[in-house]
Amino acid sequence: MAERQHLGQGTTTSWEKFWYILGCIYLGAAYFQKVPVKKALSEYGLVEMTSAEKFWYVVQCILFGFGYFAKVTIKKALSEVRSPAGFPTA
C-alpha cells in the first residue's frame, strides 16, 4: 500500500516523474490534463493557477468545453472527500 500523502506535501516517485515528463513531451498531454485539476482545486481555494494555466484552461474551454467538462468531474470527486483533520468542514 502506498504511503499516505497530504495536499501540498506529497512526493512523486522517480517513475512518476519520468512518466510525467514523457507525457509533457508528447504534445503537452500531461500538462493539459493537469490544468482542469488545478482549476477545480483553485475554486476550492487550495491552489493558485499561474497565468499560463489560466490561459490554457480558457483555450480548453473554447475547444468543445474540454476543460470545463474535465473540471466538473474533478470537482464532483473533491466534493465527496471526507474532511480529515486540518480541512475546514464549512
Contacts in CASP RR format, 6 or more apart in sequence:
PFRMAT RR
TARGET T0000
AUTHOR 0000-0000-0000
METHOD contacts of the structure
MODEL  1
MAERQHLGQGTTTSWEKFWYILGCIYLGAAYFQKVPVKKALSEYGLVEMT
SAEKFWYVVQCILFGFGYFAKVTIKKALSEVRSPAGFPTA
5 11 0 8 1.000
7 46 0 8 1.000
12 20 0 8 1.000
19 30 0 8 1.000
20 30 0 8 1.000
21 30 0 8 1.000
22 30 0 8 1.000
23 29 0 8 1.000
23 30 0 8 1.000
23 31 0 8 1.000
24 30 0 8 1.000
24 31 0 8 1.000
31 56 0 8 1.000
32 56 0 8 1.000
32 60 0 8 1.000
33 70 0 8 1.000
35 53 0 8 1.000
35 56 0 8 1.000
35 57 0 8 1.000
35 60 0 8 1.000
35 67 0 8 1.000
36 57 0 8 1.000
36 60 0 8 1.000
36 66 0 8 1.000
36 67 0 8 1.000
36 68 0 8 1.000
36 70 0 8 1.000
36 71 0 8 1.000
36 74 0 8 1.000
37 70 0 8 1.000
37 71 0 8 1.000
37 74 0 8 1.000
38 47 0 8 1.000
38 49 0 8 1.000
38 53 0 8 1.000
39 49 0 8 1.000
39 53 0 8 1.000
39 57 0 8 1.000
39 67 0 8 1.000
39 71 0 8 1.000
40 71 0 8 1.000
40 74 0 8 1.000
40 75 0 8 1.000
40 78 0 8 1.000
41 47 0 8 1.000
41 78 0 8 1.000
42 48 0 8 1.000
42 49 0 8 1.000
43 71 0 8 1.000
43 75 0 8 1.000
44 75 0 8 1.000
44 78 0 8 1.000
49 57 0 8 1.000
57 67 0 8 1.000
57 71 0 8 1.000
60 66 0 8 1.000
60 67 0 8 1.000
60 68 0 8 1.000
60 70 0 8 1.000
61 67 0 8 1.000
61 68 0 8 1.000
81 87 0 8 1.000
83 89 0 8 1.000
END
